[in-house]
Amino acid sequence: MNNKVLVSILTYNEGDKLKSVINRLDFKSGYSFLIVDDGSTDETSEFLNSLQIPIIKHKSNSGVGAGILSAITYAKNNNFDIIVIMAGNGKMVPDEVIRLTEPIIQNEADYVQGSRYLPEGQSLNLPVFRKISIKLFTIIINILTGSKGTDITCGFRAYRLKILENTEINLNQEWLRNYEMEYYIHYKVMKLGYRIKEVPVSMVYPKGKENYSKIRPIIDWWSMIRPWFYLILKIKK
């Protein structure tokens, strides 16, 4: 099967970090690329206009979930088979995209989740608090769902687009605009019996404690928690 793969890079005010990611892309890989600019107000727009890569630009900052939805909609409309979601903040390694796509291409999985905690994975410069919270959150989700994941928060993921056509999966819900989208898809894929596989990836954080994450305390923590709460209790579908 000749799988068409779209690598979607989500960005918001990443400046030089995004430039570094773009410079590391392998344009000879056979993959197609898409940039989703979620309303950047820095020099990102000027830089993107100089690229020969399709770009979707949101008029305002709408959230990670909105960016994922735009990427998935583009992939479906252009007949791609597999979509990879990665951030434009330089933490994810473009050379590792193949680790995410290969299990789907080989028909071993429908959804592939990156994990920095598997052998060969790594999380350079990850702050201690973040490391503890990631592992604790993953353990709680495993207990609640009966799953055995090692890194539920890693946003480096790949999906077989066919599974997202399932009518039980509704991505066009307003409450999925931010981090909810990632966990909504994860829950649905798991509960609908699709094949999930974790693969080792690298997450490289900047040295020092500043500007290592755009995740906001409380607001975004709730954004990550509530999909599990809503779906397990059947408050949302």
C-alpha positions as CSV (number, residue, x, y, z in Angstrom):
1,M,0.0,0.0,0.0
2,N,1.4,3.4,-0.9
3,N,0.5,5.4,2.2
4,K,0.3,9.2,1.8
5,V,1.7,10.8,5.0
6,L,1.1,14.3,6.1
7,V,3.4,15.8,8.8
8,S,1.5,18.6,10.4
9,I,3.5,21.2,12.4
10,L,1.5,23.3,14.9
11,T,2.9,26.7,15.8
12,Y,2.1,29.8,17.8
13,N,4.7,32.5,18.3
14,E,7.7,30.1,18.2
15,G,10.0,32.4,16.2
16,D,13.5,30.9,15.8
17,K,12.3,27.6,17.3
18,L,10.0,27.1,14.3
19,K,12.8,28.0,11.9
20,S,15.0,25.3,13.5
21,V,12.3,22.7,13.0
22,I,11.7,23.6,9.4
23,N,15.4,23.5,8.7
24,R,15.5,19.9,10.0
25,L,12.7,18.6,7.9
26,D,13.6,15.9,5.4
27,F,11.9,17.0,2.1
28,K,13.3,13.9,0.4
29,S,11.4,11.6,2.8
30,G,8.3,11.3,0.6
31,Y,6.2,12.9,3.3
32,S,4.1,16.0,2.7
33,F,4.2,18.9,5.2
34,L,1.7,21.4,6.5
35,I,2.1,24.3,8.9
36,V,-0.8,25.3,11.1
37,D,-0.2,28.8,12.5
38,D,-2.5,29.4,15.3
39,G,-2.7,33.2,15.1
40,S,1.0,34.0,15.7
41,T,1.7,37.7,16.3
42,D,5.5,37.5,16.2
43,E,7.6,37.3,13.0
44,T,6.3,33.8,12.3
45,S,3.9,35.0,9.5
46,E,6.7,36.7,7.6
47,F,8.9,33.7,7.8
48,L,6.2,31.3,6.7
49,N,5.4,33.4,3.6
50,S,8.9,32.6,2.4
51,L,8.3,28.9,2.5
52,Q,7.1,26.5,-0.2
53,I,4.9,24.6,2.3
54,P,1.1,24.7,2.6
55,I,0.1,26.9,5.5
56,I,-3.2,27.3,7.4
57,K,-3.3,30.5,9.4
58,H,-5.9,31.0,12.1
59,K,-7.1,34.6,12.5
60,S,-6.6,34.4,16.3
61,N,-5.1,32.0,18.8
62,S,-7.7,29.3,19.0
63,G,-5.9,26.5,20.8
64,V,-4.1,23.3,20.2
65,G,-7.3,21.3,19.5
66,A,-8.3,23.8,16.8
67,G,-4.9,23.4,15.2
68,I,-5.2,19.6,15.2
69,L,-8.7,19.9,13.7
70,S,-7.5,22.1,10.9
71,A,-4.7,19.7,10.1
72,I,-7.0,16.7,10.1
73,T,-9.6,18.4,8.0
74,Y,-6.8,19.4,5.5
75,A,-5.5,15.8,5.4
76,K,-8.9,14.3,4.8
77,N,-9.7,16.8,2.0
78,N,-6.4,16.0,0.3
79,N,-6.8,12.2,0.6
80,F,-3.9,11.5,3.0
81,D,-3.9,8.1,4.7
82,I,-1.8,9.0,7.8
83,I,-1.3,12.2,9.7
84,V,1.5,13.1,12.1
85,I,1.0,15.8,14.7
86,M,4.1,17.6,16.0
87,A,4.8,20.9,17.7
88,G,6.8,23.7,16.1
89,N,8.6,24.5,19.4
90,G,11.7,22.5,18.7
91,K,11.1,19.9,21.4
92,M,10.3,17.1,18.9
93,V,12.9,15.6,16.6
94,P,11.8,15.6,12.9
95,D,14.0,12.6,12.1
96,E,11.8,10.5,14.5
97,V,8.7,10.9,12.4
98,I,9.4,7.5,10.8
99,R,9.1,5.9,14.2
100,L,5.5,7.1,14.4
101,T,4.5,6.3,10.8
102,E,6.1,2.9,10.4
103,P,3.8,0.9,12.7
104,I,0.8,2.2,10.8
105,I,2.4,1.6,7.4
106,Q,3.2,-2.0,8.5
107,N,-0.4,-2.4,9.7
108,E,0.6,-2.9,13.3
109,A,-1.3,0.0,14.7
110,D,-4.0,2.6,13.9
111,Y,-2.7,5.2,16.3
112,V,0.9,5.7,17.5
113,Q,1.8,7.6,20.6
114,G,5.3,8.9,21.2
115,S,6.8,8.1,24.6
116,R,9.9,9.7,26.1
117,Y,10.0,6.9,28.8
118,L,10.4,3.9,26.6
119,P,14.0,2.5,26.0
120,E,15.6,4.8,23.4
121,G,13.3,7.6,24.3
122,Q,14.6,10.7,26.2
123,S,13.5,13.9,27.8
124,L,16.5,16.2,27.9
125,N,16.3,19.1,30.4
126,L,12.8,18.2,31.5
127,P,12.0,20.0,34.8
128,V,11.6,17.8,37.8
129,F,8.0,19.0,38.5
130,R,7.0,18.3,35.0
131,K,8.5,14.8,35.0
132,I,6.6,13.9,38.2
133,S,3.3,15.4,37.0
134,I,3.5,13.5,33.7
135,K,4.2,10.2,35.3
136,L,1.5,10.8,37.9
137,F,-1.1,11.8,35.3
138,T,-0.2,8.8,33.2
139,I,-0.6,6.4,36.2
140,I,-4.0,7.9,37.0
141,I,-5.3,7.5,33.4
142,N,-4.0,4.0,33.3
143,I,-6.0,3.1,36.5
144,L,-9.1,4.8,35.2
145,T,-9.1,3.2,31.8
146,G,-7.2,0.0,32.2
147,S,-4.6,1.1,29.7
148,K,-0.8,0.6,30.0
149,G,0.7,3.7,28.5
150,T,3.9,5.3,29.7
151,D,3.6,8.9,28.5
152,I,0.0,10.0,28.0
153,T,0.9,13.7,27.6
154,C,3.4,13.4,24.7
155,G,1.9,15.3,21.8
156,F,4.1,13.6,19.1
157,R,1.5,11.3,17.6
158,A,0.3,9.7,14.3
159,Y,-3.2,8.6,13.3
160,R,-4.6,6.4,10.5
161,L,-7.1,8.9,9.1
162,K,-9.6,6.2,8.4
163,I,-10.3,5.7,12.1
164,L,-11.3,9.3,12.5
165,E,-14.2,8.8,10.1
166,N,-15.9,6.6,12.7
167,T,-19.2,8.3,13.5
168,E,-18.5,7.6,17.2
169,I,-15.7,10.2,17.0
170,N,-16.9,13.8,16.8
171,L,-14.0,16.2,16.5
172,N,-16.2,19.2,15.7
173,Q,-17.3,19.9,19.3
174,E,-16.6,23.3,20.6
175,W,-15.2,22.1,23.9
176,L,-12.3,20.3,22.1
177,R,-10.6,23.6,21.1
178,N,-7.5,23.2,23.3
179,Y,-5.6,20.2,24.8
180,E,-8.9,18.4,25.1
181,M,-8.6,17.2,21.5
182,E,-5.5,15.1,22.0
183,Y,-7.0,13.2,25.0
184,Y,-10.5,12.9,23.4
185,I,-9.0,11.1,20.4
186,H,-6.9,8.9,22.6
187,Y,-9.9,7.9,24.7
188,K,-12.1,7.2,21.7
189,V,-9.5,5.2,19.8
190,M,-8.9,3.1,22.9
191,K,-12.5,2.5,23.7
192,L,-13.5,1.7,20.1
193,G,-10.9,-1.0,20.0
194,Y,-8.4,0.4,17.6
195,R,-4.8,-0.6,17.8
196,I,-2.6,1.7,19.8
197,K,1.2,1.5,20.0
198,E,3.8,3.5,21.9
199,V,7.2,4.2,20.3
200,P,10.2,5.9,21.8
201,V,10.7,9.5,21.0
202,S,12.9,12.4,22.2
203,M,11.5,15.5,23.9
204,V,14.2,18.1,24.1
205,Y,13.5,21.0,26.5
206,P,15.5,24.2,26.6
207,K,18.2,24.6,29.3
208,G,17.0,26.6,32.2
209,K,13.5,26.9,33.7
210,E,12.1,29.7,31.5
211,N,10.0,29.3,28.3
212,Y,10.0,25.5,28.5
213,S,6.3,25.2,28.0
214,K,3.2,27.2,27.0
215,I,1.0,25.1,29.3
216,R,-0.7,27.4,31.8
217,P,-1.2,26.2,35.4
218,I,-4.8,25.4,36.3
219,I,-6.4,26.5,33.0
220,D,-4.5,24.1,30.8
221,W,-4.3,21.4,33.5
222,W,-8.1,21.4,33.5
223,S,-8.1,21.3,29.7
224,M,-6.0,18.1,29.9
225,I,-8.1,16.5,32.7
226,R,-11.6,17.2,31.7
227,P,-11.9,14.9,28.6
228,W,-11.3,11.9,30.8
229,F,-13.8,13.2,33.4
230,Y,-16.4,14.0,30.8
231,L,-16.1,10.8,28.8
232,I,-15.7,8.3,31.6
233,L,-18.8,9.8,33.3
234,K,-20.6,10.1,29.9
235,I,-21.1,13.8,30.4
236,K,-19.9,14.3,26.8
237,K,-19.8,12.1,23.7
